[in-house]
Each structure stands twice: as C-alpha cells, then as structure tokens.
C-alpha cells in the first residue's frame, strides 16, 4: 500500500509541474500523469491481492497448526488409553543405594496382602521361612504356618494326607489351578504377585497408582459390565474391583490404615518379595566399596613409592672437548 501511495503522489506532483510550466506543456505531460495514475492503480491492486494472499496463507497455516495439535492430542489420548497413564514417582525407603527396606512397612504390607490380596492373588516364590527376622520372629511365623492345612504325602499306605503348615512351605495359593482362577473371576486370571514390581514398567509406582486409581469413567467412555475404570491400567478397564478402603484392615502397631497407607505398605511388601536379598546385596556392595577404596589407596601409594626414584632421577651429561 505504501508503494501505491508513493506512485499516486508522484503522479500528482508531475501534474502540478505541468500546470506551472504552462498550458502548452500540459498536453505533453498529460500522458505521463495518466500513466502515473494507472501505475498507482496497478500497484494498489497488486498490494491488495498480496495482502489477500497473505491472509489466506496465514489462515492456512493456522488451520494446519490446529490440525497438527488435534492429531497430537488424539495420538496422546490413544496412547494413554492403550498403555495407561504414566504413574507419578513416589518416594520409597529402599530406592537409595545405601538405604534398606522399611521392615515395619513389610510387616504391615504382609497383613494387607493376607487380608485383602490373598483371596485372589498368589505369591509363589515366597515361603514362610522368608518372613523370619524380616517381618516376624521365628515363633510368630511358625504359628502362622500352623494355621493352614497342607496336602502332603504319600504316606506308607500310598495316600495323600493333610498336615499343619511348616516354615518350609510356600504361602498358600487361593486357587488349585489356572482354570479354577479364571472361572472364579469371570475369565480373568489374577497374576502371581511374586515379581509384579519387576514385571511392570515403573514397578512400585505403577502398582501404587493402580491401587489408588479407581474412579468413575469420564464422559464419553463406557466400561462393560464386570470391569472397572482405572486410567493407570492398559486399556483403562480392569477386572479387579477397588479393594482398598480406609480402615479396611487393623494394623498391629496402631498405624492409621488409610487407603494410601495400605497401598504403600503392600507395595513395599511386594517389592521385598521380588528382591528379598536386596538389603544383603546393598550391604555387601558397601563392604566391597570400602575394600576397593583401601586397595586403591594402597595401590596409589605403592605406585608412587615404586616410581619415585625413576621420576626424580637426574641425568647429567658432561661434554668433553
């Protein structure tokens, strides 16, 4: 638009100059004035067309950007629906290099497992003896083991028989086989929890968020009968109902059994069940770090002692004429 205005001013100036020069030259400069005005009109039309094209390009760019954002949001929503929400990181007592499990939390978590989770889930890798000096004394574990009946045998007559549990027995399983577990849970198979914190991405954080993530499905999402909405579970629909509730268990040590406390304790117990040797491994690692540090210091001292005469030796050469 500036170029069009400049052309128009130049044309008017040209006309004024012709009027001052006399009427004889007006006819000679009249074609120039006409050409100037025509050029100004052409520039004005070109600028208007360019401005229109600029707005069209801006609108097209905005439309493309909105489309990209919509596709990105749709892809993110589809990924969340397929893989579940990312569980936020929680602070765990055993996650540091020089830290260990909270054994009181392990005891409380075992209580939550036996009273809430053990009705459907097993922990096949654990035996009663693993609980000794970790969460309970040997006498306490023996009493707990004796409360269950274990099928053993055959006896001298070739028959199976039931006996009280021992320290060497595994923790009891809720179902005799997978088929019975699926039949009792509408076709869904409750997974074994021995390695659940290692078998799932983000481990403890995922299990903790899953236990506390039950909510009503949002608008537009329907969950079929028999399933429950949980955004942290892949697909968003899980067959396990909400199991934890405030004061759902009564802790032996008097700790308030809030829903979050129960989730934290049972996840700590499951993390220990997946790595019962973690504390011993960290302790051994700390010992080895101390030993290797001593060896390193001794090696550095020996190297300096061995090479000191060589590095401090002076060689003097006298030139004889």
C-alpha positions in Angstrom: 0.0 0.0 0.0 2.9 2.4 0.7 4.2 1.8 -2.9 0.8 2.6 -4.3 0.5 5.9 -2.3 4.0 6.9 -3.4 3.1 6.4 -7.1 0.0 8.5 -6.7 1.9 11.4 -5.0 4.5 11.3 -7.8 1.7 11.4 -10.4 0.1 14.5 -8.7 3.4 16.3 -8.5 4.0 15.6 -12.1 0.6 17.2 -12.9 1.3 20.3 -10.8 4.6 20.8 -12.5 2.9 20.7 -15.9 0.3 23.3 -14.8 3.1 25.6 -13.7 5.0 25.2 -17.0 2.1 26.4 -19.0 -0.8 25.1 -20.8 1.4 24.4 -23.8 3.2 21.6 -21.9 0.1 20.3 -20.2 -0.9 18.3 -23.2 2.7 16.9 -23.4 2.7 15.7 -19.8 -0.9 14.5 -19.7 0.2 11.0 -20.9 2.7 10.9 -18.0 0.0 11.8 -15.5 -2.3 9.2 -16.9 0.4 6.6 -16.8 1.3 7.5 -13.2 -2.3 7.2 -12.1 -2.6 3.9 -13.9 0.6 2.6 -12.3 -0.7 3.7 -8.9 -3.9 1.7 -9.5 -2.0 -1.3 -10.6 0.2 -1.2 -7.5 -2.8 -0.8 -5.3 -4.5 -3.8 -6.9 -1.3 -5.8 -6.6 -0.9 -4.9 -2.9 -4.5 -5.7 -2.2 -4.0 -9.1 -3.9 -0.8 -9.7 -2.0 -2.5 -8.8 1.3 -5.4 -11.1 0.5 -2.9 -13.9 -0.3 -1.0 -13.2 2.9 -4.2 -13.6 4.9 -5.0 -16.7 3.1 -1.6 -18.2 3.8 -1.9 -17.2 7.5 -5.3 -18.8 7.7 -4.0 -21.9 6.0 -1.0 -22.1 8.4 -3.3 -21.7 11.4 -5.5 -24.5 10.1 -2.5 -26.8 9.6 -1.2 -26.0 13.1 -4.6 -26.7 14.6 -4.8 -29.9 12.7 -1.4 -31.0 13.9 -2.3 -30.1 17.5 -5.5 -32.1 17.2 -3.7 -35.1 15.8 -1.1 -34.9 18.5 -3.7 -34.7 21.2 -5.6 -37.6 19.7 -2.4 -39.7 19.5 -1.6 -38.9 23.1 -5.1 -39.9 24.2 -5.0 -43.1 22.2 -1.6 -43.9 23.7 -2.9 -43.3 27.2 -5.9 -45.4 26.5 -3.8 -48.3 25.2 -0.9 -48.2 27.7 -2.4 -46.3 30.6 -1.3 -43.1 32.3 2.3 -42.8 33.5 2.4 -43.4 37.2 3.9 -40.4 39.2 7.1 -41.1 41.1 6.7 -41.8 44.8 9.4 -41.8 47.5 10.3 -45.3 48.6 12.5 -46.0 51.6 14.5 -48.7 49.7 15.3 -46.8 46.5 18.6 -45.3 47.6 22.0 -47.0 47.2 22.7 -47.0 51.0 19.0 -47.4 52.1 17.1 -50.5 53.1 13.6 -51.8 53.3 11.3 -50.4 55.9 10.7 -53.7 57.8 7.7 -52.4 59.7 6.1 -51.5 56.4 6.9 -55.0 55.2 5.0 -56.4 58.2 2.0 -54.1 57.6 2.1 -54.9 53.9 2.0 -58.6 54.6 -1.0 -58.1 56.7 -2.7 -56.2 53.9 -1.8 -59.0 51.5 -3.2 -61.8 53.6 -6.4 -59.9 54.4 -7.1 -58.3 51.1 -5.0 -59.6 48.2 -4.5 -63.3 49.1 -8.2 -64.0 48.2 -7.3 -63.8 44.5 -3.5 -63.5 44.1 -0.7 -65.8 45.0 3.0 -65.2 45.9 4.5 -68.5 44.7 8.1 -67.5 45.2 7.8 -66.9 49.0 8.0 -69.4 51.8 7.1 -68.9 55.4 10.8 -69.1 56.3 11.4 -66.0 54.3 9.5 -63.9 56.8 11.6 -64.9 59.7 13.7 -62.0 61.1 12.3 -59.8 58.3 8.8 -59.0 59.5 8.2 -61.6 62.2 10.1 -63.7 64.7 10.5 -67.4 64.1 7.9 -68.3 66.7 5.3 -66.0 65.1 5.9 -67.4 61.7 5.6 -71.0 63.0 2.2 -70.1 64.5 1.1 -68.6 61.2 2.2 -71.6 59.2 0.5 -74.0 61.6 -2.9 -72.3 60.9 -3.1 -73.7 57.4 -3.5 -77.2 56.1 -1.0 -78.5 53.6 -1.6 -81.6 51.5 1.4 -83.9 51.8 2.3 -87.5 51.0 2.1 -90.1 50.0 2.3 -91.9 53.4 3.2 -95.5 54.0 -0.1 -96.6 52.6 0.3 -94.6 49.4 -2.3 -92.0 50.3 -2.1 -88.2 50.5 -2.8 -86.6 53.8 -3.2 -83.1 55.3 -0.8 -81.7 57.9 -0.2 -78.3 59.6 2.0 -75.9 57.7 5.7 -75.6 58.3 8.4 -73.0 57.8 9.5 -74.7 54.6 6.0 -74.5 53.0 5.1 -71.9 50.4 2.5 -69.3 51.2 -1.0 -70.7 50.4 -2.5 -70.3 47.0 -6.1 -69.1 46.5 -6.8 -71.5 43.6 -5.7 -75.0 42.8 -5.0 -74.2 39.1 -5.4 -71.5 36.5 -8.7 -72.8 35.2 -10.3 -72.5 38.6 -8.9 -69.0 39.0 -10.4 -67.9 35.6 -13.7 -69.5 36.4 -14.0 -67.7 39.7 -13.0 -64.3 38.2 -15.2 -64.2 35.1 -12.4 -65.3 32.7 -9.7 -63.0 34.1 -6.6 -64.6 35.5 -5.2 -62.9 38.7 -1.5 -62.7 38.2 1.0 -64.0 40.7 2.5 -61.2 42.7 5.9 -62.6 43.4 7.6 -60.4 40.7 4.9 -57.9 39.9 7.0 -54.9 40.8 9.7 -56.1 38.4 7.3 -57.3 35.7 5.6 -54.0 35.2 7.0 -50.7 33.9 7.8 -48.3 36.6 7.4 -51.1 39.2 6.3 -49.8 42.6 4.9 -46.5 41.3 2.7 -48.4 38.8 1.2 -50.8 41.4 0.7 -48.0 43.9 -1.1 -45.8 41.4 -3.2 -48.7 40.1 -4.4 -49.5 43.6 -5.5 -45.9 44.2 -6.5 -45.1 40.6 -10.1 -46.3 40.6 -12.7 -43.6 39.6 -15.8 -43.1 37.6 -15.3 -43.2 33.8 -15.2 -39.8 32.1 -17.8 -38.5 29.8 -17.8 -40.5 26.5 -16.1 -43.6 27.9 -18.1 -46.7 28.6 -16.9 -49.7 30.5 -18.7 -53.0 30.0 -20.3 -54.8 32.9 -17.9 -56.7 35.2 -15.0 -54.2 34.5 -13.9 -51.1 36.4 -12.4 -47.9 35.1 -8.8 -47.3 36.1 -6.7 -44.9 33.8 -3.4 -46.5 35.0 -4.3 -49.9 33.7 -3.6 -50.5 30.0 -6.9 -50.1 28.2 -8.5 -48.3 31.1 -10.8 -51.3 32.1 -9.7 -53.8 34.8 -11.5 -56.8 36.1 -10.2 -56.3 39.7 -12.6 -54.1 41.7 -11.4 -51.5 44.2 -10.0 -53.4 47.1 -8.5 -50.8 49.5 -10.7 -48.7 51.7 -9.9 -46.6 54.8 -9.7 -48.7 57.9 -10.1 -51.8 55.7 -7.5 -53.6 57.9 -6.4 -53.0 61.5 -2.7 -52.7 61.9 -1.0 -54.5 64.8 1.2 -51.5 65.5 -1.7 -49.0 65.6 -0.7 -47.2 62.4 -3.8 -45.4 60.8 -4.9 -47.7 58.0 -5.7 -45.1 55.4 -6.2 -46.2 51.8 -2.9 -44.6 50.7 -1.0 -46.2 53.7 -2.3 -49.6 52.9 -1.3 -49.2 49.2 2.2 -48.0 50.2 2.7 -50.9 52.7 1.5 -53.7 50.4 3.7 -52.3 47.6 6.7 -52.3 49.9 5.9 -55.9 50.8 5.7 -56.8 47.1 8.9 -55.0 46.3 10.6 -57.0 49.1 9.0 -60.3 47.8 10.6 -59.6 44.4 14.0 -58.9 45.9 14.3 -60.4 49.4 18.1 -60.3 49.2 18.2 -56.6 48.3 19.3 -55.4 51.8 22.1 -58.1 51.9 23.2 -57.2 48.4 23.5 -53.5 49.3 25.3 -54.3 52.5 27.8 -56.5 50.6 28.2 -53.7 48.0 29.0 -51.2 50.7 31.6 -53.5 52.1 33.2 -54.1 48.7 33.3 -50.3 48.1 35.3 -49.9 51.4 37.6 -52.8 50.5 38.2 -51.5 47.0 38.8 -48.0 48.3 41.5 -49.4 50.6 43.1 -51.3 47.8 43.1 -48.2 45.6 44.8 -46.1 48.2 47.4 -48.9 48.8 48.0 -49.2 45.0 48.5 -45.4 44.6 51.0 -45.4 47.5 52.9 -48.3 46.1 53.0 -46.8 42.6 54.4 -43.5 44.0 57.0 -45.4 46.1 58.0 -47.6 43.1 58.3 -44.9 40.6 59.6 -42.1 42.8 63.3 -42.9 42.2 62.7 -43.2 38.4 60.8 -39.9 38.1 63.1 -38.0 40.4 66.3 -39.2 38.8 68.5 -36.6 37.3 70.8 -37.4 34.3 73.8 -35.0 33.9 75.9 -35.2 30.7 79.3 -33.5 30.6 80.6 -32.7 27.2 84.3 -33.4 26.8 86.3 -31.4 24.3 
